[in-house]
Amino acid sequence: MNEKRELTCIGCPIGCMLEVTLEDGIVVDVKGNTCLRGKTYAEKECTNPTRIVTSSVKVRNGEIDAVSIKTKSDIPKDKIMQCIEELRGVVLEAPVNIGDVILTNVAGTGVNVIATKGVAKIN
Ligand code: SF4
């Protein structure tokens, strides 16, 4: 079965409008991309959509009471809610360093969640 989908590429701020043609769920054509990243994005988005998840978690005894975090790499879109749920109860103890692993194998994806900022301990 033939299907057309329209997407906006998120590969860079230009945001090219992509027109994707699928046949039986397989991407057979991508139009509108200015560079190869757009084609790659369209193929992935239509077959195995993934995202980096960014959020923040609470910090105890730190100079600020929260720290920004992200998944170290993309996770499947359908695991995002489970990822957010698993992060909900996390409370870190200061100090927190950039790159510290906050959670391993989030939502069973094999991907770790890391801190993207540091938080010093209050004296
Ligand atoms: S196709 Fe290339 S130029 Fe266009 S938005 Fe995507 S990454 Fe940017």
Backbone and ligand atoms as CSV (ligand in chain L), in Angstrom:
chain,resi,resn,atom,element,x,y,z
A,1,MET,N,N,0.842,-1.194,0.000
A,1,MET,CA,C,0.000,0.000,0.000
A,1,MET,C,C,0.882,1.250,0.000
A,2,ASN,N,N,0.517,2.211,-0.831
A,2,ASN,CA,C,1.261,3.457,-0.958
A,2,ASN,C,C,0.760,4.496,0.042
A,3,GLU,N,N,1.693,5.203,0.659
A,3,GLU,CA,C,1.312,6.205,1.655
A,3,GLU,C,C,2.264,7.385,1.555
A,4,LYS,N,N,1.725,8.599,1.705
A,4,LYS,CA,C,2.578,9.804,1.724
A,4,LYS,C,C,2.515,10.407,3.126
A,5,ARG,N,N,3.669,10.882,3.608
A,5,ARG,CA,C,3.694,11.564,4.900
A,5,ARG,C,C,4.470,12.854,4.759
A,6,GLU,N,N,4.029,13.869,5.485
A,6,GLU,CA,C,4.769,15.129,5.500
A,6,GLU,C,C,5.386,15.313,6.871
A,7,LEU,N,N,6.660,15.648,6.891
A,7,LEU,CA,C,7.394,15.830,8.137
A,7,LEU,C,C,8.198,17.115,8.054
A,8,THR,N,N,8.524,17.665,9.206
A,8,THR,CA,C,9.481,18.764,9.250
A,8,THR,C,C,10.783,18.194,9.796
A,9,CYS,N,N,11.856,18.340,9.055
A,9,CYS,CA,C,13.146,17.814,9.520
A,9,CYS,C,C,13.599,18.589,10.755
A,10,ILE,N,N,14.078,17.861,11.758
A,10,ILE,CA,C,14.553,18.506,12.980
A,10,ILE,C,C,16.082,18.448,13.063
A,11,GLY,N,N,16.709,18.163,11.924
A,11,GLY,CA,C,18.172,18.021,11.898
A,11,GLY,C,C,18.921,19.324,12.105
A,12,CYS,N,N,18.307,20.446,11.755
A,12,CYS,CA,C,18.937,21.758,11.969
A,12,CYS,C,C,17.841,22.824,11.950
A,13,PRO,N,N,18.170,24.073,12.286
A,13,PRO,CA,C,17.122,25.097,12.414
A,13,PRO,C,C,16.407,25.459,11.108
A,14,ILE,N,N,16.932,25.042,9.968
A,14,ILE,CA,C,16.254,25.367,8.704
A,14,ILE,C,C,14.867,24.715,8.654
A,15,GLY,N,N,14.770,23.499,9.159
A,15,GLY,CA,C,13.468,22.830,9.241
A,15,GLY,C,C,12.833,22.535,7.893
A,16,CYS,N,N,13.549,21.879,7.010
A,16,CYS,CA,C,13.014,21.551,5.678
A,16,CYS,C,C,11.726,20.733,5.802
A,17,MET,N,N,10.791,21.025,4.909
A,17,MET,CA,C,9.546,20.247,4.841
A,17,MET,C,C,9.814,19.026,3.971
A,18,LEU,N,N,9.572,17.869,4.527
A,18,LEU,CA,C,9.880,16.629,3.815
A,18,LEU,C,C,8.596,15.942,3.373
A,19,GLU,N,N,8.615,15.388,2.180
A,19,GLU,CA,C,7.500,14.560,1.729
A,19,GLU,C,C,8.043,13.154,1.543
A,20,VAL,N,N,7.480,12.251,2.307
A,20,VAL,CA,C,7.996,10.880,2.327
A,20,VAL,C,C,6.979,9.953,1.655
A,21,THR,N,N,7.457,9.099,0.796
A,21,THR,CA,C,6.591,8.080,0.181
A,21,THR,C,C,6.971,6.724,0.750
A,22,LEU,N,N,5.961,6.015,1.268
A,22,LEU,CA,C,6.186,4.669,1.801
A,22,LEU,C,C,5.392,3.657,0.979
A,23,GLU,N,N,5.978,2.508,0.795
A,23,GLU,CA,C,5.271,1.385,0.172
A,23,GLU,C,C,5.340,0.216,1.132
A,24,ASP,N,N,4.175,-0.217,1.594
A,24,ASP,CA,C,4.108,-1.308,2.582
A,24,ASP,C,C,5.017,-1.035,3.778
A,25,GLY,N,N,5.006,0.213,4.249
A,25,GLY,CA,C,5.763,0.587,5.446
A,25,GLY,C,C,7.240,0.824,5.207
A,26,ILE,N,N,7.683,0.735,3.962
A,26,ILE,CA,C,9.102,0.963,3.648
A,26,ILE,C,C,9.241,2.288,2.914
A,27,VAL,N,N,10.198,3.110,3.342
A,27,VAL,CA,C,10.420,4.408,2.705
A,27,VAL,C,C,11.058,4.187,1.341
A,28,VAL,N,N,10.370,4.656,0.299
A,28,VAL,CA,C,10.908,4.473,-1.057
A,28,VAL,C,C,11.350,5.795,-1.672
A,29,ASP,N,N,10.889,6.937,-1.092
A,29,ASP,CA,C,11.293,8.224,-1.656
A,29,ASP,C,C,11.172,9.321,-0.602
A,30,VAL,N,N,12.122,10.237,-0.606
A,30,VAL,CA,C,12.069,11.421,0.272
A,30,VAL,C,C,12.327,12.637,-0.601
A,31,LYS,N,N,11.437,13.625,-0.509
A,31,LYS,CA,C,11.628,14.873,-1.254
A,31,LYS,C,C,11.647,16.035,-0.266
A,32,GLY,N,N,12.324,17.106,-0.650
A,32,GLY,CA,C,12.304,18.337,0.135
A,32,GLY,C,C,13.497,18.512,1.052
A,33,ASN,N,N,14.310,17.470,1.170
A,33,ASN,CA,C,15.492,17.573,2.047
A,33,ASN,C,C,16.612,18.308,1.307
A,34,THR,N,N,17.267,19.218,2.046
A,34,THR,CA,C,18.386,19.962,1.464
A,34,THR,C,C,19.678,19.169,1.576
A,35,CYS,N,N,19.771,18.314,2.587
A,35,CYS,CA,C,20.991,17.510,2.753
A,35,CYS,C,C,20.617,16.075,3.113
A,36,LEU,N,N,21.617,15.229,3.168
A,36,LEU,CA,C,21.395,13.800,3.410
A,36,LEU,C,C,20.794,13.523,4.793
A,37,ARG,N,N,21.085,14.423,5.750
A,37,ARG,CA,C,20.547,14.198,7.106
A,37,ARG,C,C,19.022,14.163,7.097
A,38,GLY,N,N,18.429,14.958,6.214
A,38,GLY,CA,C,16.970,14.995,6.112
A,38,GLY,C,C,16.415,13.655,5.651
A,39,LYS,N,N,17.090,13.036,4.695
A,39,LYS,CA,C,16.654,11.719,4.198
A,39,LYS,C,C,16.775,10.681,5.318
A,40,THR,N,N,17.907,10.726,6.021
A,40,THR,CA,C,18.135,9.780,7.120
A,40,THR,C,C,17.074,9.966,8.205
A,41,TYR,N,N,16.803,11.238,8.533
A,41,TYR,CA,C,15.789,11.532,9.564
A,41,TYR,C,C,14.429,10.979,9.127
A,42,ALA,N,N,14.036,11.233,7.878
A,42,ALA,CA,C,12.728,10.795,7.382
A,42,ALA,C,C,12.605,9.275,7.454
A,43,GLU,N,N,13.659,8.584,7.052
A,43,GLU,CA,C,13.620,7.119,7.062
A,43,GLU,C,C,13.467,6.596,8.490
A,44,LYS,N,N,14.222,7.200,9.397
A,44,LYS,CA,C,14.186,6.750,10.794
A,44,LYS,C,C,12.840,7.106,11.441
A,45,GLU,N,N,12.371,8.309,11.170
A,45,GLU,CA,C,11.133,8.770,11.790
A,45,GLU,C,C,9.937,7.914,11.354
A,46,CYS,N,N,9.977,7.418,10.137
A,46,CYS,CA,C,8.853,6.625,9.619
A,46,CYS,C,C,8.958,5.152,9.992
A,47,THR,N,N,10.117,4.695,10.394
A,47,THR,CA,C,10.262,3.272,10.691
A,47,THR,C,C,10.591,3.008,12.167
A,48,ASN,N,N,11.474,3.833,12.752
A,48,ASN,CA,C,11.872,3.625,14.157
A,48,ASN,C,C,12.121,4.989,14.803
A,49,PRO,N,N,11.038,5.741,15.099
A,49,PRO,CA,C,11.230,7.093,15.624
A,49,PRO,C,C,11.880,7.096,17.012
A,50,THR,N,N,12.880,7.930,17.185
A,50,THR,CA,C,13.592,8.023,18.463
A,50,THR,C,C,13.813,9.485,18.828
A,51,ARG,N,N,14.067,9.725,20.088
A,51,ARG,CA,C,14.346,11.085,20.563
A,51,ARG,C,C,15.326,11.043,21.730
A,52,ILE,N,N,16.084,12.132,21.864
A,52,ILE,CA,C,16.830,12.376,23.110
A,52,ILE,C,C,15.808,12.976,24.078
A,53,VAL,N,N,15.804,12.504,25.311
A,53,VAL,CA,C,14.892,13.065,26.316
A,53,VAL,C,C,15.688,14.001,27.221
A,54,THR,N,N,15.183,15.218,27.415
A,54,THR,CA,C,15.809,16.156,28.352
A,54,THR,C,C,14.802,16.484,29.441
A,55,SER,N,N,15.307,16.651,30.651
A,55,SER,CA,C,14.418,16.970,31.771
A,55,SER,C,C,15.285,17.498,32.916
A,56,SER,N,N,14.743,17.464,34.115
A,56,SER,CA,C,15.550,17.827,35.294
A,56,SER,C,C,15.118,16.951,36.460
A,57,VAL,N,N,16.029,16.764,37.414
A,57,VAL,CA,C,15.694,16.011,38.626
A,57,VAL,C,C,16.127,16.817,39.852
A,58,LYS,N,N,15.530,16.467,40.989
A,58,LYS,CA,C,15.801,17.199,42.232
A,58,LYS,C,C,17.196,16.886,42.774
A,59,VAL,N,N,17.752,17.884,43.457
A,59,VAL,CA,C,19.062,17.717,44.106
A,59,VAL,C,C,18.929,18.172,45.563
A,60,ARG,N,N,19.452,17.333,46.460
A,60,ARG,CA,C,19.447,17.656,47.886
A,60,ARG,C,C,20.803,18.215,48.303
A,61,ASN,N,N,20.781,19.208,49.162
A,61,ASN,CA,C,22.005,19.806,49.722
A,61,ASN,C,C,22.919,20.422,48.668
A,62,GLY,N,N,22.318,20.929,47.588
A,62,GLY,CA,C,23.103,21.579,46.547
A,62,GLY,C,C,22.859,23.076,46.527
A,63,GLU,N,N,23.701,23.804,45.766
A,63,GLU,CA,C,23.522,25.256,45.644
A,63,GLU,C,C,22.219,25.604,44.938
A,64,ILE,N,N,21.760,24.717,44.065
A,64,ILE,CA,C,20.416,24.821,43.502
A,64,ILE,C,C,19.720,23.480,43.705
A,65,ASP,N,N,18.384,23.504,43.631
A,65,ASP,CA,C,17.666,22.291,44.045
A,65,ASP,C,C,17.247,21.380,42.892
A,66,ALA,N,N,17.818,21.622,41.700
A,66,ALA,CA,C,17.519,20.727,40.579
A,66,ALA,C,C,18.686,20.766,39.599
A,67,VAL,N,N,18.795,19.723,38.802
A,67,VAL,CA,C,19.847,19.685,37.783
A,67,VAL,C,C,19.255,19.163,36.468
A,68,SER,N,N,19.730,19.740,35.355
A,68,SER,CA,C,19.249,19.282,34.055
A,68,SER,C,C,19.910,17.959,33.693
A,69,ILE,N,N,19.156,17.127,33.016
A,69,ILE,CA,C,19.638,15.793,32.626
A,69,ILE,C,C,19.197,15.491,31.188
A,70,LYS,N,N,19.811,14.487,30.604
A,70,LYS,CA,C,19.345,14.015,29.281
A,70,LYS,C,C,19.723,12.561,29.093
A,71,THR,N,N,19.030,11.910,28.185
A,71,THR,CA,C,19.446,10.558,27.817
A,71,THR,C,C,20.731,10.690,27.003
A,72,LYS,N,N,21.648,9.778,27.214
A,72,LYS,CA,C,22.956,9.901,26.554
A,72,LYS,C,C,22.829,9.764,25.046
A,73,SER,N,N,21.816,9.056,24.591
A,73,SER,CA,C,21.541,8.963,23.155
A,73,SER,C,C,20.028,8.842,22.973
A,74,ASP,N,N,19.596,8.758,21.731
A,74,ASP,CA,C,18.157,8.638,21.441
A,74,ASP,C,C,17.572,7.388,22.088
A,75,ILE,N,N,16.306,7.485,22.473
A,75,ILE,CA,C,15.564,6.283,22.868
A,75,ILE,C,C,14.296,6.220,22.012
A,76,PRO,N,N,13.692,5.047,21.860
A,76,PRO,CA,C,12.463,4.955,21.062
A,76,PRO,C,C,11.387,5.889,21.614
A,77,LYS,N,N,10.650,6.517,20.704
A,77,LYS,CA,C,9.611,7.462,21.119
A,77,LYS,C,C,8.596,6.827,22.064
A,78,ASP,N,N,8.287,5.548,21.847
A,78,ASP,CA,C,7.268,4.918,22.697
A,78,ASP,C,C,7.798,4.572,24.094
A,79,LYS,N,N,9.065,4.870,24.369
A,79,LYS,CA,C,9.620,4.649,25.716
A,79,LYS,C,C,9.756,5.968,26.492
A,80,ILE,N,N,9.399,7.074,25.862
A,80,ILE,CA,C,9.622,8.382,26.492
A,80,ILE,C,C,8.821,8.523,27.795
A,81,MET,N,N,7.554,8.126,27.778
A,81,MET,CA,C,6.726,8.281,28.981
A,81,MET,C,C,7.277,7.432,30.130
A,82,GLN,N,N,7.703,6.217,29.823
A,82,GLN,CA,C,8.285,5.352,30.860
A,82,GLN,C,C,9.570,5.972,31.416
A,83,CYS,N,N,10.350,6.582,30.543
A,83,CYS,CA,C,11.584,7.264,30.945
A,83,CYS,C,C,11.252,8.400,31.923
A,84,ILE,N,N,10.258,9.204,31.577
A,84,ILE,CA,C,9.853,10.329,32.436
A,84,ILE,C,C,9.368,9.801,33.790
A,85,GLU,N,N,8.598,8.695,33.745
A,85,GLU,CA,C,8.099,8.086,34.990
A,85,GLU,C,C,9.261,7.649,35.885
A,86,GLU,N,N,10.251,7.000,35.290
A,86,GLU,CA,C,11.388,6.506,36.074
A,86,GLU,C,C,12.196,7.653,36.669
A,87,LEU,N,N,12.197,8.791,35.993
A,87,LEU,CA,C,12.965,9.943,36.495
A,87,LEU,C,C,12.233,10.683,37.612
A,88,ARG,N,N,10.919,10.496,37.657
A,88,ARG,CA,C,10.091,11.266,38.583
A,88,ARG,C,C,10.546,11.139,40.041
A,89,GLY,N,N,10.907,9.954,40.455
A,89,GLY,CA,C,11.242,9.748,41.856
A,89,GLY,C,C,12.718,9.960,42.178
A,90,VAL,N,N,13.517,10.351,41.202
A,90,VAL,CA,C,14.967,10.437,41.427
A,90,VAL,C,C,15.317,11.721,42.190
A,91,VAL,N,N,16.042,11.570,43.294
A,91,VAL,CA,C,16.566,12.726,44.030
A,91,VAL,C,C,18.057,12.479,44.223
A,92,LEU,N,N,18.874,13.412,43.741
A,92,LEU,CA,C,20.326,13.256,43.830
A,92,LEU,C,C,20.858,13.972,45.049
A,93,GLU,N,N,22.013,13.521,45.502
A,93,GLU,CA,C,22.704,14.184,46.609
A,93,GLU,C,C,23.867,14.982,46.004
A,94,ALA,N,N,23.940,16.287,46.313
A,94,ALA,CA,C,25.043,17.116,45.812
A,94,ALA,C,C,26.353,16.636,46.446
A,95,PRO,N,N,27.501,16.790,45.778
A,95,PRO,CA,C,27.653,17.451,44.477
A,95,PRO,C,C,27.293,16.539,43.299
A,96,VAL,N,N,26.862,17.189,42.220
A,96,VAL,CA,C,26.590,16.476,40.974
A,96,VAL,C,C,27.546,17.057,39.929
A,97,ASN,N,N,28.173,16.192,39.156
A,97,ASN,CA,C,29.104,16.646,38.111
A,97,ASN,C,C,28.516,16.394,36.725
A,98,ILE,N,N,28.905,17.258,35.794
A,98,ILE,CA,C,28.471,17.056,34.406
A,98,ILE,C,C,28.886,15.663,33.957
A,99,GLY,N,N,27.967,14.938,33.356
A,99,GLY,CA,C,28.278,13.603,32.845
A,99,GLY,C,C,28.021,12.495,33.851
A,100,ASP,N,N,27.722,12.845,35.115
A,100,ASP,CA,C,27.384,11.798,36.084
A,100,ASP,C,C,26.205,10.981,35.581
A,101,VAL,N,N,26.281,9.661,35.751
A,101,VAL,CA,C,25.168,8.804,35.343
A,101,VAL,C,C,24.099,8.862,36.440
A,102,ILE,N,N,22.914,9.290,36.046
A,102,ILE,CA,C,21.794,9.463,36.972
A,102,ILE,C,C,20.968,8.195,37.059
A,103,LEU,N,N,20.818,7.529,35.915
A,103,LEU,CA,C,19.991,6.328,35.825
A,103,LEU,C,C,20.584,5.453,34.719
A,104,THR,N,N,20.706,4.154,34.967
A,104,THR,CA,C,21.213,3.265,33.917
A,104,THR,C,C,20.055,2.534,33.246
A,105,ASN,N,N,20.237,2.211,31.982
A,105,ASN,CA,C,19.274,1.380,31.242
A,105,ASN,C,C,17.838,1.896,31.412
A,106,VAL,N,N,17.653,3.185,31.172
A,106,VAL,CA,C,16.327,3.777,31.416
A,106,VAL,C,C,15.277,3.113,30.516
A,107,ALA,N,N,14.154,2.781,31.110
A,107,ALA,CA,C,13.012,2.158,30.416
A,107,ALA,C,C,13.426,0.914,29.627
A,108,GLY,N,N,14.493,0.244,30.095
A,108,GLY,CA,C,14.947,-0.976,29.431
A,108,GLY,C,C,15.534,-0.744,28.049
A,109,THR,N,N,15.976,0.481,27.792
A,109,THR,CA,C,16.474,0.819,26.448
A,109,THR,C,C,17.966,0.558,26.289
A,110,GLY,N,N,18.656,0.324,27.404
A,110,GLY,CA,C,20.109,0.189,27.342
A,110,GLY,C,C,20.828,1.526,27.365
A,111,VAL,N,N,20.058,2.607,27.450
A,111,VAL,CA,C,20.630,3.963,27.422
A,111,VAL,C,C,20.655,4.524,28.850
A,112,ASN,N,N,21.762,5.200,29.181
A,112,ASN,CA,C,21.868,5.840,30.489
A,112,ASN,C,C,21.391,7.290,30.420
A,113,VAL,N,N,20.983,7.800,31.583
A,113,VAL,CA,C,20.625,9.222,31.705
A,113,VAL,C,C,21.768,9.904,32.439
A,114,ILE,N,N,22.208,11.053,31.915
A,114,ILE,CA,C,23.360,11.742,32.512
A,114,ILE,C,C,23.016,13.187,32.869
A,115,ALA,N,N,23.767,13.739,33.811
A,115,ALA,CA,C,23.609,15.146,34.191
A,115,ALA,C,C,24.258,16.022,33.128
A,116,THR,N,N,23.619,17.135,32.786
A,116,THR,CA,C,24.191,18.038,31.787
A,116,THR,C,C,24.717,19.318,32.432
A,117,LYS,N,N,24.650,19.380,33.757
A,117,LYS,CA,C,25.233,20.507,34.492
A,117,LYS,C,C,25.803,19.972,35.794
A,118,GLY,N,N,26.584,20.796,36.446
A,118,GLY,CA,C,27.094,20.426,37.754
A,118,GLY,C,C,26.371,21.232,38.834
A,119,VAL,N,N,26.220,20.618,39.994
A,119,VAL,CA,C,25.652,21.339,41.148
A,119,VAL,C,C,26.577,21.104,42.331
A,120,ALA,N,N,27.130,22.202,42.868
A,120,ALA,CA,C,28.037,22.084,44.011
A,120,ALA,C,C,27.252,21.861,45.301
A,121,LYS,N,N,27.961,21.304,46.269
A,121,LYS,CA,C,27.338,21.054,47.580
A,121,LYS,C,C,27.370,22.341,48.398
A,122,ILE,N,N,26.318,22.610,49.153
A,122,ILE,CA,C,26.362,23.781,50.049
A,122,ILE,C,C,27.123,23.409,51.307
A,123,ASN,N,N,27.904,24.370,51.796
A,123,ASN,CA,C,28.715,24.076,52.975
A,123,ASN,C,C,27.970,24.398,54.263
L,1,SF4,S1,S,17.327,18.383,5.484
L,1,SF4,FE1,FE,19.346,19.113,6.124
L,1,SF4,S2,S,19.224,21.341,5.809
L,1,SF4,FE2,FE,17.102,20.580,5.864
L,1,SF4,S3,S,16.451,20.770,8.024
L,1,SF4,FE3,FE,17.245,18.696,7.727
L,1,SF4,S4,S,19.382,18.824,8.360
L,1,SF4,FE4,FE,18.669,20.934,7.982
